[in-house]
Amino acid sequence: MAVEQLSGTADRLGARLGSTFVDGGAHPRFGTRNFTTPLQNGPNIENVCSLDHPETEQTRLGKAVSKKAEGGGDWLTWVFATGYISKIVEKFRRNAIEGHRTRPDCSDLKWKQIGLNEITDSREFPFFVQWLTDDYPSQDRKAVAAIEKITIADTDHLADSWFKSEILGALNGADIEFIDPPTMRVSRGLLRCI
């Protein structure tokens, strides 16, 4: 979720979920910062804000977060973790980029990611990460909440995604609902997670 006021949003959303968000630290390569909380069955939710940092307006993620937050904040995108990002790299025909963030306890979380170019304009698709360290966000502490349903404004129902079957198969029991964007008067992309 892209937000303007990070800690306040994390507190409000955490109260609704019955879960506490923890400071995940800054992403120096992207000019963003996050607070995270784990969810049952492996995923996590991140509240992300842009920083007053040169990289914010130099990267796709920094610009996307900044733009969404300036519009009042909302769900930005969804992300899938994979142990085999090389297979996804082959499909995209370009290299994954490395990212990292230093947590407040000075530990460094590292990953590779690909797909940010696609989510900038078409947010119904996720982007993909492969964790390079073992203490990734869904491992932070015991999860108490779970995603039951994801709503996406998308007339194509992920039809153009090379990874449609993998995406739908990895939802761990959560339902997915597609809503026609013109009917809802919203832009395409992730609308709700409940």
KOLNU-327952 format. One record per residue: x, y, z of N, C-alpha, C in turn. Coordinates in steps of 0.001 Angstrom, whole numbers, plus 500000, padded with zeros to 6 digits. Layout:
KOLNU-327952
XYZXYZXYZ
...
This chain:
KOLNU-327952
500850498834500000500000500000500000500900501235500000
500702502137499051501463503381498988500750504428499823
501477505061500723500864506008501644501729507258501773
501116508313502325501841509551502561502410509574503976
501598509207504974502017509179506374502196507713506785
503424507256506821503704505833506952503293505244508303
503772505794509400503513505160510697502036505237511074
501347506343510788499928506466511108499093505457510348
499382505273509061498643504293508258498918502888508760
500173502603509080500521501279509611499783501000510911
499658501997511773498932501818513043497449501544512799
496835502315511886495403502139511607495121500779510966
495918500406509965495706499126509297496029497970510237
497072498122511037497421497087512010496307496854513011
495645497924513460494532497791514403493381497022513764
493121497261512473492040496547511784492367495072511605
493657494754511415494081493374511195494364492631512488
494477493365513589494885492742514847496345492365514829
497130493096514065498547492792513879499358494076513981
500615493955514318501490495121514445502446495183513269
502545496343512658503533496566511611504855496962512257
505952496483511695507270496871512191508007497661511120
508869498531511564509663499350510651510597498456509860
510406498426508551511229497583507696512482498268507203
512566499589507352513746500313506913513579500929505535
514637501578505084514635502304503812515172501434502685
514641501687501473515154501071500243516001502144499550
517308502192499791518112503294499253518135503338497726
518006502197497078518050502178495614516790502760494984
515663502727495734514384503146495175513829504432495785
514445504910496868513958506136497500512648505947498231
512464504764498841511239504465499572511580503866500938
510578503756501784510705503156503124509430502365503384
509517501305504223508303500543504485508161500101505935
506920499756506276506555499049507499505858497780507026
506131496634507657505567495365507198504906494597508341
503974493717507967503418492738508904503189491434508141
503524490290508762503315489014508067501847488602508088
501468487810507110500127487230507041500241485716507068
499156485040507417499175483578507436499389483043506032
499944481861505944500246481171504678501360481823503881
502182482661504526503397483118503867503501484531503364
502418485219503003502596486573502461502780487619503563
502971488849503146503016489962504087502435491195503413
502072492189504216501597493473503703502669494507504005
502935495353503031503877496454503222503166497784503016
503369498696503942503011500095503739504284500780503290
504235501448502150505427502049501568505202503545501359
506215504332501668506146505759501368507412506168500631
507314507256499900508497507790499220509259508678500191
510545508786499972511416509602500810511818510874500082
512266511831500813512868513026500217514300512646499872
514430511973498729515693511327498349515826511415496834
517030511645496307517189511760494844516685510555494065
516805509338494639516399508133493918514886508030493743
514118508726494579512665508614494513512144508939493131
512606510006492544512119510407491219512970509863490082
513950509011490403514805508423489377514446506969489081
513586506374489895513248504961489716511745504794489505
511376503722488822509956503454488565509183503248489866
509750502484490798509043502239492050508899503526492849
509968504293492975509902505548493720508857506486493150
508834506615491826507847507498491184506423506977491361
506239505650491248504896505069491397504373505262492816
505229505053493809504821505234495209504493506691495473
505349507583494992505140509021495201503827509473494566
503558509042493336502334509434492630501087508912493350
501114507642493783499968507054494472499724507767495807
500799508070496539500652508754497828500103510165497649
500563510873496615500066512232496356498576512224496020
498087511113495467496666510985495140495825510520496319
496398510462497497495657510070498686496042508715499246
496885507978498504497340506671498969496313505583498713
496775504372498494495906503223498257496794502039497931
496156500887497628496920499723497195497685500083495930
498947499711495886499771500003494718499894498784493809
500298497667494368500496496473493551500600495261494463
500810494125493873501067492904494614502347492284494082
502956491460494903504281490908494599504245489408494875
504890488633494004505019487203494228506477486846494443
506727486071495506508071485568495770508245484241495037
509420484046494488509742482819493771511147482371494145
511376481095494082512720480572494275513461480415492965
512788480734491849513354480494490518513182481720489629
513735482832490037513541484055489259514194483965487888
515156483055487723515806482903486418514803482503485339
513792481704485693512762481321484710511929482533484300
511665483423485251510899484624484954511731485599484142
513012485684484450513939486531483693513950486114482224
513928484806481974513901484319480589512665484822479852
511509484818480519510278485283479879510321486772479573
510859487563480526510916489013480326512046489427479382
513019488538479192514174488809478318514969490042478757
515109490175480057515986491196480624516390490730482015
517387491364482586517907490950483879517030491438485028
517004490647486088516414491106487345517389492100487974
516857493009488781517732493947489475517773493577490954
518877493931491593519010493635493014518523494806493846
517904494478494962517458495486495906517874495083497301
517878496040498195518141495743499598517581496867500447
517383496551501699517031497591502655517656497234503990
518093498256504690518693498070505998517628498328507049
517385497338507870516386497449508928516932498284510083
516052498754510950516512499543512099517528498812512980
517493497444512987518483496701513786519802496515513032
519940497179511884521147497172511031521320495891510219
520366494950510283520442493782509406520026494205507995
520588493539507001520341493902505614519528492814504932
518389493186504372517523492266503643517808492447502154
518089491351501444518463491438500030517545490575499177
517333491012497925516488490279496993516843490658495562
516286489895494609516272490255493195514827490465492808
514567491364491869513187491614491449513128491891489960
511947491615489401511686491898487994510179492114487821
509817492973486880508416493207486569507921494590486942
508770495436487520508323496779487884507926497600486665
508587497387485541508230498134484328506765497902483966
506319496670484132504955496310483743503905496863484696
504206496931485995503181497387486931502992498898486920
503931499623486342503801501081486321502541501505485590
502235500848484469501067501208483683499899500241483857
500169498994484178499120497976484274499240497269485608
498639497830486636498848497334487990498069496065488315
497385495487487336496718494222487621497719493071487701
498917493269487152499949492235487214500833492446488431
501317491363489038502279491518490123503680491719489559
504611492089490430506012491918490060506579490809490935
507791490359490659508322489136491236509626489409491977
509802488724493118511041488826493884511562487437494213
512866487343494348513501486160494928514351486653496083
514033486174497297514779486605498477516170486005498456
517162486811498775518545486353498835519018486189500277
518150486561501225518418486346502643517228485600503243
517456484913504357516420484049504933515408484772505807
515733485954506287514851486636507246513945487651506547
513253487214505507512373488110504753511121488437505560
510333489450505118509275490011505969508239489038506513
507842488014505763506816487113506284507361486224507404
508682486276507658509302485506508733509506486336509998
509097487628509964509394488538511068508861488065512415
507646487554512443507025487111513690505764486320513345
505043485877514358503852485051514138502754485869513454
502196485313512400501119485976511660499783485676512324
498920486697512416497603486505513019496466486774512038
496748487378510891495714487703509905496020486997508585
495003486878507753495162486238506441494356486999505405
494779486919504148494008487494503044492933486492502649
491688486947502603490589486091502174490219486337500721
490360487588500267489937487912498905490728489097498379
491100489016497117491784490102496417490862490555495295
490632491855495197489798492403494123490675493206493185
490569492911491902491387493559490877490481494111489792
490720495368489415490008495964488282490776495596487022
490214494668486259490917494162485076489938493394484204
489735493865482998488820493170482089489437491912481501
490776491806481523491438490665480892491679489488481828
491437489671483124491578488592484104492938487907484017
493986488708483905495360488232483806495602487405482547
494747487544481546494841486695480362496173486830479637
496773488008479689498027488216478975499255487860479801
499051487386481014500191487080481864500757485709481518
502070485650481367502737484358481154502596483487482387
502324484095483532502365483397484802500981483253485427
499938483299484607498576483271485145498352482052486039
498696480858485590498432479658486393499234479678487682
500486480155487636501300480232488846500727481258489825
500272482389489292499704483441490138498451482930490843
497536482347490079496281481875490664496521480701491608
497514479868491296497811478713492137498509479066493437
499083480253493521499858480645494701499055481484495690
497753481584495513496947482452496379496630481832497736
497047480585497967496905479939499277495483479996499824
494501479720498988493119479673499447492367480983499367
493048482074499046492353483365498916491589483389497597
490408483999497622489633484179496391490177485380495634
489970485394494327490324486547493519489088486963492729
488786488249492744487609488788492063488070489840491063
487541489755489849487859490741488824486641491625488589
486859492928488523485793493903488312486144494729487088
485168494982486256485376495776485043485685497223485424
486857497745485077487218499113485483486240500195485041
485735500181483788484803501251483414483537501274484274
483068500096484685481886500025485530482155500656486887
483354500414487413483693500889488747484277502308488732
484541502856487547485161504183487418486480504272488180
487292503254488007488595503216488662489642502829487635
490894503103487965491970502664487093492169501168487283
492879500551486349493143499126486457494095498858487601
493988497671488169494927497278489195494282496746490449
495114496524491449494678496000492730493823497023493448
492592496622493831491677497534494516491576497251496010
491441495968496375491205495638497775491837494295498111
492253494190499360492614492897499967491872492828501289
491099491765501491490388491631502769490676490271503394
